Amino acid sequence: NLVAGTGANVLSVLHNRSTADLPIGYANVELELETVNEEHVEKIKQLLSFENYNYKLL
């Protein structure tokens, strides 16, 4: 809901809790998003940072 609320189109979600580098109770989530432009991407990045999510663009 957080990302979709920005108007981004969520194309796919990959959820993984079974990697050795994750503490118990955490998950890696990979989102494939369709965005309008670079400004839209920046808005999403700012929102994720504000909500204390760690992210990286692939």
N, C-alpha and C positions, 0 to 999 in steps of 0.2 A: 504493500500500500504506500509506503514511503516514496519509493521511486515512481510508481505508477501515478501518484498524486501530482507529479511534476508534468504529466502529459507524455512521458516517455512510453513507447510501446515495448512491453516486455516480450521478447521473442523466445527466450528459453531461460531455464533456471537449472543449475547444477548444484546440488547440496551434498556436502561430504563431511562426515564427522569421524572418519576412520583413518586419518593420517597421523603419523607418529609425532609430528611437530605441533599438534593441537592439544591444549589442556582439556581436561574433562569438562564437559558442559559447553564447549565451543564448537563452531562449525565453520567451514569455508563454504561460501556461497558465490557461485559464478553466475553473473547475469549477462545475457546478451540483450542489448537494448537498441532500439531504433530511436534516434533523437533528431531534432529539427536542424540544429547547427551547433557550432562550438560554444556559443553563449548558453545554449540549453545544457550542454555537457558540464560547463562550469557551474551552472545552477545546481545540478545534481551533485557534483563534487562538494560544493559548499554545504548543501543539506546533509550529506553523509558525514562530513566533518563536524558539523554542528551537533549531530546526533551521536557523535563519538564512535562512528564506524571506521574501521581501518579498511582501506581499499587501495587497489592499484588498477590502472588501465592496462589492458592486454592488447 
